[in-house]
Amino acid sequence: MDFFVFISEQWLLVSVLLILIYLFALNERRAGGKAVSANELTRLLNADKAVLLDVRERKEFEAGHVTGAVHLPHQKVAGSVAQLEKYRDKSIVVADKMGQHAGAVGKLLRNQGFEVYRLSGGMMEWQNQNLPLVK
């Protein structure tokens, strides 16, 4: 009960804290690269201006992925940035299952000097739009 009394008496403090948490989360998300839609990704890939980096687990990748996607599981990206050097002249669009790892990977790659975007909604959104996958 004391917790609820504190919250009701300190509503301004709690409001400021919630706003700061929201702004921190928003900043972290932006640090991972701008979100692009599936349609924007298709346009970038067709124009040969981007490469899709699929950071899902191997099992998920093999179950279906975008044609030409580069597979590198999210937990291995930090130790494998050198594999991506050949794509430095293109934008890298990071895709994961639902967006949970793309921001962290994007931030890591941006810190390494890559131009990075995130696939909005991840591969789940790609599949929800019935866009093509290869196995």
C-alpha positions as a Markdown table, in Angstrom:
| # | Residue | x | y | z |
|---|---|---|---|---|
| 1 | Met | 0.0 | 0.0 | 0.0 |
| 2 | Asp | 2.9 | 2.4 | 0.7 |
| 3 | Phe | 4.0 | 2.1 | -2.9 |
| 4 | Phe | 0.6 | 3.4 | -4.2 |
| 5 | Val | 0.6 | 6.3 | -1.7 |
| 6 | Phe | 4.1 | 7.2 | -2.8 |
| 7 | Ile | 3.0 | 7.1 | -6.5 |
| 8 | Ser | -0.1 | 9.3 | -5.8 |
| 9 | Glu | 2.0 | 11.8 | -3.9 |
| 10 | Gln | 4.9 | 11.9 | -6.3 |
| 11 | Trp | 3.0 | 11.9 | -9.6 |
| 12 | Leu | 5.2 | 14.6 | -11.1 |
| 13 | Leu | 8.4 | 12.7 | -10.3 |
| 14 | Val | 7.0 | 9.5 | -11.6 |
| 15 | Ser | 5.8 | 11.3 | -14.8 |
| 16 | Val | 9.2 | 12.8 | -15.4 |
| 17 | Leu | 10.8 | 9.4 | -14.9 |
| 18 | Leu | 8.5 | 7.7 | -17.4 |
| 19 | Ile | 9.2 | 10.4 | -19.9 |
| 20 | Leu | 12.9 | 10.0 | -19.5 |
| 21 | Ile | 12.6 | 6.2 | -19.9 |
| 22 | Tyr | 10.6 | 6.7 | -23.1 |
| 23 | Leu | 13.1 | 9.2 | -24.5 |
| 24 | Phe | 16.0 | 6.8 | -23.7 |
| 25 | Ala | 14.3 | 4.0 | -25.5 |
| 26 | Leu | 13.5 | 6.2 | -28.5 |
| 27 | Asn | 17.1 | 7.3 | -28.7 |
| 28 | Glu | 18.4 | 3.8 | -28.5 |
| 29 | Arg | 16.1 | 2.7 | -31.2 |
| 30 | Arg | 17.2 | 5.5 | -33.5 |
| 31 | Ala | 20.8 | 4.7 | -32.8 |
| 32 | Gly | 20.2 | 1.3 | -34.5 |
| 33 | Gly | 19.3 | 3.0 | -37.8 |
| 34 | Lys | 16.2 | 4.4 | -39.4 |
| 35 | Ala | 13.3 | 1.9 | -39.9 |
| 36 | Val | 12.4 | 1.1 | -43.5 |
| 37 | Ser | 9.3 | -0.7 | -44.7 |
| 38 | Ala | 9.3 | -3.9 | -46.7 |
| 39 | Asn | 8.4 | -1.8 | -49.8 |
| 40 | Glu | 11.4 | 0.5 | -49.2 |
| 41 | Leu | 13.6 | -2.5 | -48.7 |
| 42 | Thr | 12.5 | -4.0 | -52.0 |
| 43 | Arg | 13.2 | -0.8 | -53.8 |
| 44 | Leu | 16.7 | -0.5 | -52.2 |
| 45 | Leu | 17.5 | -4.1 | -53.1 |
| 46 | Asn | 16.2 | -3.9 | -56.6 |
| 47 | Ala | 18.3 | -0.7 | -57.2 |
| 48 | Asp | 21.4 | -2.6 | -55.7 |
| 49 | Lys | 21.8 | 0.2 | -53.1 |
| 50 | Ala | 21.5 | -2.1 | -50.1 |
| 51 | Val | 22.1 | -5.5 | -48.7 |
| 52 | Leu | 19.8 | -7.3 | -46.3 |
| 53 | Leu | 21.6 | -8.7 | -43.2 |
| 54 | Asp | 19.4 | -11.3 | -41.7 |
| 55 | Val | 20.4 | -11.8 | -38.0 |
| 56 | Arg | 18.0 | -14.5 | -37.1 |
| 57 | Glu | 19.1 | -18.0 | -36.0 |
| 58 | Arg | 20.1 | -20.4 | -38.7 |
| 59 | Lys | 17.0 | -22.5 | -38.3 |
| 60 | Glu | 14.8 | -19.5 | -38.8 |
| 61 | Phe | 16.9 | -18.3 | -41.8 |
| 62 | Glu | 16.7 | -21.7 | -43.5 |
| 63 | Ala | 13.0 | -21.9 | -43.0 |
| 64 | Gly | 12.7 | -18.9 | -45.3 |
| 65 | His | 14.6 | -15.7 | -46.1 |
| 66 | Val | 14.7 | -12.9 | -48.6 |
| 67 | Thr | 16.6 | -13.7 | -51.8 |
| 68 | Gly | 20.2 | -12.5 | -51.6 |
| 69 | Ala | 20.1 | -12.0 | -47.8 |
| 70 | Val | 23.4 | -12.3 | -45.9 |
| 71 | His | 23.0 | -14.5 | -42.9 |
| 72 | Leu | 24.9 | -13.7 | -39.7 |
| 73 | Pro | 23.2 | -14.5 | -36.4 |
| 74 | His | 23.0 | -11.5 | -34.1 |
| 75 | Gln | 25.2 | -12.9 | -31.4 |
| 76 | Lys | 28.0 | -13.4 | -34.0 |
| 77 | Val | 27.9 | -9.9 | -35.6 |
| 78 | Ala | 30.4 | -8.2 | -33.2 |
| 79 | Gly | 33.1 | -10.8 | -34.0 |
| 80 | Ser | 32.3 | -10.9 | -37.8 |
| 81 | Val | 32.2 | -7.3 | -38.9 |
| 82 | Ala | 35.1 | -8.0 | -41.3 |
| 83 | Gln | 32.7 | -10.3 | -43.3 |
| 84 | Leu | 30.6 | -7.2 | -44.1 |
| 85 | Glu | 33.4 | -5.0 | -45.3 |
| 86 | Lys | 32.6 | -5.9 | -49.0 |
| 87 | Tyr | 29.2 | -4.2 | -48.5 |
| 88 | Arg | 30.6 | -0.9 | -47.2 |
| 89 | Asp | 29.6 | 0.9 | -50.4 |
| 90 | Lys | 25.9 | -0.1 | -49.8 |
| 91 | Ser | 23.4 | 0.5 | -47.0 |
| 92 | Ile | 22.9 | -2.5 | -44.7 |
| 93 | Val | 19.3 | -3.2 | -43.8 |
| 94 | Val | 19.2 | -5.4 | -40.6 |
| 95 | Ala | 16.3 | -7.8 | -40.3 |
| 96 | Asp | 15.5 | -10.0 | -37.4 |
| 97 | Lys | 12.4 | -11.9 | -36.4 |
| 98 | Met | 10.3 | -9.0 | -35.0 |
| 99 | Gly | 12.7 | -6.2 | -34.3 |
| 100 | Gln | 14.2 | -7.3 | -31.0 |
| 101 | His | 17.8 | -7.5 | -32.1 |
| 102 | Ala | 18.0 | -5.2 | -35.1 |
| 103 | Gly | 18.6 | -2.1 | -33.1 |
| 104 | Ala | 21.6 | -3.4 | -31.2 |
| 105 | Val | 23.1 | -4.8 | -34.4 |
| 106 | Gly | 22.4 | -1.6 | -36.2 |
| 107 | Lys | 24.0 | 0.5 | -33.5 |
| 108 | Leu | 27.1 | -1.8 | -33.6 |
| 109 | Leu | 27.4 | -1.5 | -37.3 |
| 110 | Arg | 26.8 | 2.3 | -37.3 |
| 111 | Asn | 29.7 | 2.6 | -34.8 |
| 112 | Gln | 31.8 | 0.8 | -37.3 |
| 113 | Gly | 31.0 | 3.3 | -40.0 |
| 114 | Phe | 28.3 | 1.5 | -42.0 |
| 115 | Glu | 25.1 | 3.1 | -43.2 |
| 116 | Val | 22.4 | 1.1 | -41.4 |
| 117 | Tyr | 18.7 | 0.8 | -41.6 |
| 118 | Arg | 16.3 | -1.6 | -39.8 |
| 119 | Leu | 13.5 | -3.6 | -41.4 |
| 120 | Ser | 10.4 | -2.3 | -39.7 |
| 121 | Gly | 8.5 | -5.2 | -38.1 |
| 122 | Gly | 11.3 | -7.6 | -39.0 |
| 123 | Met | 10.8 | -10.8 | -41.0 |
| 124 | Met | 7.4 | -11.3 | -39.4 |
| 125 | Glu | 6.1 | -8.2 | -41.1 |
| 126 | Trp | 7.7 | -9.3 | -44.4 |
| 127 | Gln | 5.8 | -12.6 | -44.1 |
| 128 | Asn | 2.6 | -10.9 | -43.0 |
| 129 | Gln | 2.7 | -9.0 | -46.3 |
| 130 | Asn | 3.0 | -12.3 | -48.2 |
| 131 | Leu | 6.3 | -11.2 | -49.8 |
| 132 | Pro | 8.5 | -13.9 | -51.3 |
| 133 | Leu | 10.9 | -16.0 | -49.4 |
| 134 | Val | 13.4 | -18.7 | -50.5 |
| 135 | Lys | 14.4 | -21.8 | -48.6 |
